[in-house]
Amino acid sequence: MTNITAELVSRARSSSVSRTMSPNRPRRTPAAGLLVSMRPRQWLKNLIVATAPLAAGVLTEPEVLVRVVLAVVTFTLVSAAVYLVNDVCDAEEDRRHPLKSMRPIAAGEVSPPTALLAGGVLATVGIGAGTALDWRLGLTLAIYAALQVSYALWLKHMAVIDLAVVASGFLLRAVGGGVATGVVLSQWFLLVAAFGSLFMVAGKRYSEFHALGSHAGTRRSLELYSESYLRFVWGLAAGVTITAYSLWAFEISPSSGVPWQAISIAPFVLGLLRYSVDIDRGLAGEPEDIVLRDRVLQSIGLIWLVTFALGVAA
């Protein structure tokens, strides 16, 4: 723990040098800068916490719903802390990126020590609240925070490991929803969450590679990969995700009546294919932007949700 703290302080001091500001944008206040650095738009990812109780058909139960909401809040607090630490560590690289250079820490609007202090408070409150709700949720949050901070400090420079660690963030959110509500997690569900996460992360890296190239200096891990390798990874991950989802859907489909879960395979595959279009065009650098912008993808997602929910309610 002492080594991690020393490393963060060292990076905080170095990243406070040579700050840049966009001349066409008014300077944000420190409070506004902190909020922006917590990346509110990416808080949508924390809704993954609801997937396990949704799949189990217990999400509408009042007690379960309350626990899911509280679990989402705890993941939001801890993930916000991780974003602050990550932006401190990546400040120098962010300044070379056409868009990330406007992040408050890279732009000099929020000092690294302030960001680290706020991150420490958020992580402590989030993990503490999660532990109060269920000790297993607190442990999941602690593992999530430890992995993501390790990624920001060291693991992002290790080929393949960096992809796995980022993907684990999505998987741990799904696991957190299960342990917070007492839902038993299916092996197929875990495979869908794991490889679906890898699909999104590899797609994000591919889009960055496609848009900026590997030598832009904005993310050193891109130099570890080739465009063809990243295409192979997200294609492989998509195949495993579809296979695991299909096996899971067949497993939970009823032996009689309309097999809605099995029918949901069709919109699920269409959703992945639609998302792959944005990956292939180099537009998946920020997954949450695709979800918020792509009306066709939103429509497919709604069809999938209704179809799957019909199966759960049957």
For each residue, the residues with C-beta under 8 A, 3 or more apart:
1: 4 5
2: 5 6
3: 6 7
4: 1 7 8 149 153
5: 1 2 8 9
6: 2 3 9 10
7: 3 4 10 11 153
8: 4 5 11 12 85 88 89 116 153
9: 5 6 12 13 116
10: 6 7 13 14
11: 7 8 14 15 88 89 112 153
12: 8 9 15 16 88 112 113 115 116
13: 9 10 16 17 112
14: 10 11 17 92
15: 11 12 88 89 91 92 105 112
16: 12 13 19 108 111 112
17: 13 14
18: 95
19: 16 106 107 108
20: 95 101 106 107 108
21: 25 27 107 108 109
22: 25 101 102 107
23:
24:
25: 21 22 102
26:
27: 21 109
28: 32 33 36 104 109
29: 32 33 109
30: 33 34 109 110 111 114
31: 34 35
32: 28 29 35 36 104
33: 28 29 30 36 37 104 105 109 110
34: 30 31 37 38 84 104 110 114 115 118
35: 31 32 38 40
36: 28 32 33 39 40 103 104
37: 33 34 83 84 87 103 104 105 110 115
38: 34 35 80 83 84 122
39: 36 42 43 80 83
40: 35 36 43
41: 44 288 289 292
42: 39 45 79 83 288
43: 39 40 46 76 79 80
44: 41 47 288 291 292
45: 42 48 79 169 170 173 288
46: 43 49 72 75 76 79 173
47: 44 50 72
48: 45 51 170 173 174 177 193
49: 46 52 68 71 72 75 173 174 176 177 180
50: 47 53 54 59 68 72 177
51: 48 54 55 174 177 189 193
52: 49 55 56 174 175 177 178 181 183 185 189
53: 50 56 58 59 64 68 177 178 181 183
54: 50 51 57 59 309 312
55: 51 52 186 189 252 308 312
56: 52 53 59 183 184 312
57: 54 312 313
58: 53 61 64 181 183
59: 50 53 54 56 64 65 68
60: 64 65
61: 58 64 65
62: 65 66
63: 66 67
64: 53 58 59 60 61 67 68 181
65: 59 60 61 62 68 69
66: 62 63 69 70
67: 63 64 70 71 133 134 180 181
68: 49 50 53 59 64 65 71 72 177 180 181
69: 65 66 72 73
70: 66 67 73 74 129 133 180
71: 49 67 68 74 75 130 133 137 176 177 180 181
72: 46 47 49 50 68 69 75 76
73: 69 70 76 77 126 129
74: 70 71 77 78 126 127 129 130 133 137 141 176
75: 46 49 71 72 78 79 126 130 141 144 173 176
76: 43 46 72 73 79 80 126
77: 73 74 80 81 122 123 125 126 129
78: 74 75 81 82 122 123 126 127 130 141 144 145
79: 42 43 45 46 75 76 82 83 144 148 169
80: 38 39 43 76 77 83 84 119 122
81: 77 78 84 85 118 119 120 121 122 123 126 145
82: 78 79 85 86 119 123 144 145 148 149 152
83: 37 38 39 42 79 80 86 87
84: 34 37 38 80 81 87 88 105 115 116 118 119 122
85: 8 81 82 88 89 115 116 119 148 149 152
86: 82 83 89 90 148 151 152
87: 37 83 84 90 91 94 103 104 105 106 115
88: 8 11 12 15 84 85 91 105 112 115 116
89: 8 11 15 85 86 152 153
90: 86 87 93 94 100 106 152
91: 15 87 88 94 95 105 106 112
92: 14 15 95 96
93: 90 96 97 100 217 218 219 220
94: 87 90 91 97 100 101 103 105 106 218
95: 18 20 91 92 100 101 106
96: 92 93 101 216 217 218
97: 93 94 100 101 212 216 218
98: 101
99: 102
100: 90 93 94 95 97 103 106 218
101: 20 22 94 95 96 97 98 106 107
102: 22 25 99 106 107
103: 36 37 87 94 100 106 107
104: 28 32 33 34 36 37 87 107 109 110
105: 15 33 37 84 87 88 91 94 108 109 110 112 115
106: 19 20 87 90 91 94 95 100 101 102 103
107: 19 20 21 22 101 102 103 104
108: 16 19 20 21 105
109: 21 27 28 29 30 33 104 105
110: 30 33 34 37 104 105 114 115
111: 16 30 114 115
112: 11 12 13 15 16 88 91 105 115 116
113: 12 116 117
114: 30 34 110 111 117 118
115: 12 34 37 84 85 87 88 105 110 111 112 118 119
116: 8 9 12 84 85 88 112 113 119 120
117: 113 114 120 121
118: 34 81 84 114 115 121 122
119: 80 81 82 84 85 115 116 122 123
120: 81 116 117 123 124
121: 81 117 118 124 125
122: 38 77 78 80 81 84 118 119 125 126
123: 77 78 81 82 119 120 126 127 145
124: 120 121 127 128
125: 77 121 122 128 129
126: 73 74 75 76 77 78 81 122 123 129 130 141
127: 74 78 123 124 130 131 138 141 142 145
128: 124 125 131 132 138
129: 70 73 74 77 125 126 132 133
130: 71 74 75 78 126 127 133 134 137 138 140 141 176 180
131: 127 128 134 135 137 138 139 141
132: 128 129 138
133: 67 70 71 74 129 130 137 138 180
134: 67 130 131 137 138 179 180
135: 131 138 139
136: 139 140 179 180
137: 71 74 130 131 133 134 140 141 176 179 180
138: 127 128 130 131 132 133 134 135 141 142
139: 131 135 136 142 143
140: 130 136 137 143 144 172 175 176 179
141: 74 75 78 126 127 130 131 137 138 144 145 176
142: 127 138 139 145 146
143: 139 140 146 147 172
144: 75 78 79 82 140 141 147 148 168 169 172 173 176
145: 78 81 82 123 127 141 142 148 149
146: 142 143 149 150
147: 143 144 150 151 155 165 168 169 172
148: 79 82 85 86 144 145 151 152 165 169
149: 4 82 85 145 146 152 153
150: 146 147 153 154 155 165
151: 86 147 148 154 155 156 162 165 166
152: 82 85 86 89 90 148 149 156
153: 4 7 8 11 89 149 150
154: 150 151 157 158
155: 147 150 151 158 161 162 165
156: 151 152 162 165 220 221
157: 154 162 220 221 224
158: 154 155 161 162 224
159: 162 221 224 225
160: 163 164
161: 155 158 164 165
162: 151 155 156 157 158 159 165 166 221 224
163: 160 166 167 198 201 202 205 233
164: 160 161 167 168 198
165: 147 148 150 151 155 156 161 162 168 169
166: 151 162 163 169 197 201
167: 163 164 170 171 194 197 198 200 201
168: 144 147 164 165 171 172 197
169: 45 79 144 147 148 165 166 172 173 197
170: 45 48 167 173 174 193 196 197 200 201
171: 167 168 174 175 190 193 194 197
172: 140 143 144 147 168 169 175 176
173: 45 46 48 49 75 144 169 170 176 177
174: 48 49 51 52 170 171 177 178 185 189 190 193
175: 52 140 171 172 178 179 185 190 193
176: 49 71 74 75 130 137 140 141 144 172 173 179 180
177: 48 49 50 51 52 53 68 71 173 174 180 181 183
178: 52 53 174 175 181 182 183 184 185
179: 134 136 137 140 175 176 182
180: 49 67 68 70 71 130 133 134 136 137 176 177
181: 52 53 58 64 67 68 71 177 178
182: 178 179
183: 52 53 56 58 177 178
184: 56 178
185: 52 174 175 178 189 190
186: 55 189 190 248 251 252
187: 190 191
188: 191 192 244 245 247 248 251
189: 51 52 55 174 185 186 192 193 248
190: 171 174 175 185 186 187 193 194
191: 187 188 194 195 240 241 244 248
192: 188 189 195 196 241 244 245 248
193: 48 51 170 171 174 175 189 190 196 197
194: 167 171 190 191 197 198
195: 191 192 198 199 237 240 241 244
196: 170 192 193 199 200 237 241
197: 166 167 168 169 170 171 193 194 200 201
198: 163 164 167 194 195 201 202 233 234 237
199: 195 196 202 203 234 237 238 241 272
200: 167 170 196 197 203 204 275 284 287
201: 163 166 167 170 197 198 204 205
202: 163 198 199 205 206 230 233 234 237
203: 199 200 206 207 234 275 276 279 284 287
204: 200 201 207 208 284 285 286 287
205: 163 201 202 208 209 221 222 225 230
206: 202 203 209 210 227 230 231 234 279 282 284
207: 203 204 210 211 278 279 282 283 284 285
208: 204 205 211 212 218 219 222 285
209: 205 206 212 213 214 222 225 227 230
210: 206 207 227 281 282
211: 207 208 282 285
212: 97 208 209 216 218 222
213: 209 216 222
214: 209 222 223 225 226
215: 223
216: 96 97 212 213 219 222
217: 93 96 220
218: 93 94 96 97 100 208 212 222
219: 93 208 216 222
220: 93 156 157 217 223 224
221: 156 157 159 162 205 224 225
222: 205 208 209 212 213 214 216 218 219 225
223: 214 215 220
224: 157 158 159 162 220 221
225: 159 205 209 214 221 222 229 230
226: 214 229 230
227: 206 209 210 230 231
228: 231 232
229: 225 226 232 233
230: 202 205 206 209 225 226 227 233 234
231: 206 227 228 234 235
232: 228 229 235 236
233: 163 198 202 229 230 236 237
234: 198 199 202 203 206 230 231 237 238 276 279
235: 231 232 238 239
236: 232 233 239 240
237: 195 196 198 199 202 233 234 240 241
238: 199 234 235 241 242 272 276
239: 235 236 242 243
240: 191 195 236 237 243 244
241: 191 192 195 196 199 237 238 244 245 272
242: 238 239 245 246 265 268 269 272
243: 239 240 246 247
244: 188 191 192 195 240 241 247 248
245: 188 192 241 242 248 249 265 268
246: 242 243 249 250 265
247: 188 243 244 250 251
248: 186 188 189 191 192 244 245 251 252
249: 245 246 252 253 261 262 264 265
250: 246 247 253 261 262
251: 186 188 247 248
252: 55 186 248 249 261 311
253: 249 250 259 260 261 262 311
254: 257 259 311 314
255:
256:
257: 254 314
258: 263 310 311 314
259: 253 254 262 263 311
260: 253 263 264 307 308 310 311 314
261: 249 250 252 253 264 308 311 312
262: 249 250 253 259 265
263: 258 259 260 266 307 311
264: 249 260 261 267 268 304 307 308 311
265: 242 245 246 249 262 268 269
266: 263 269 270
267: 264 270 271 300 301 303 304 307
268: 242 245 264 265 271 272 304
269: 242 265 266 272 273
270: 266 267 273 274 300
271: 267 268 274 275 297 300 301 304
272: 199 238 241 242 268 269 275 276
273: 269 270 276 277
274: 270 271 277 278 294 296 297 300
275: 200 203 271 272 278 279 284 290 297
276: 203 234 238 272 273 279 280
277: 273 274 280 281
278: 207 274 275 281 283 284 290 294
279: 203 206 207 234 275 276 282 283 284
280: 276 277
281: 210 277 278
282: 206 207 210 211 279 285
283: 207 278 279 290
284: 200 203 204 206 207 275 278 279 287 290
285: 204 207 208 211 282 289
286: 204 289 290
287: 200 203 204 284 290 291
288: 41 42 44 45 291 292
289: 41 285 286 292 293
290: 275 278 283 284 286 287 293 294 297
291: 44 287 288 294 297 298 301
292: 41 44 288 289
293: 289 290
294: 274 278 290 291 297 298
295: 298 299
296: 274 299 300
297: 271 274 275 290 291 294 300 301
298: 291 294 295 301 302
299: 295 296 302 303
300: 267 270 271 274 296 297 303 304
301: 267 271 291 297 298 304 305
302: 298 299 305 306
303: 267 299 300 306 307
304: 264 267 268 271 300 301 307 308
305: 301 302 308 309
306: 302 303 309 310
307: 260 263 264 267 303 304 310 311
308: 55 260 261 264 304 305 311 312
309: 54 305 306 312 313
310: 258 260 306 307 313 314
311: 252 253 254 258 259 260 261 263 264 307 308 314
312: 54 55 56 57 261 308 309
313: 57 309 310
314: 254 257 258 260 310 311
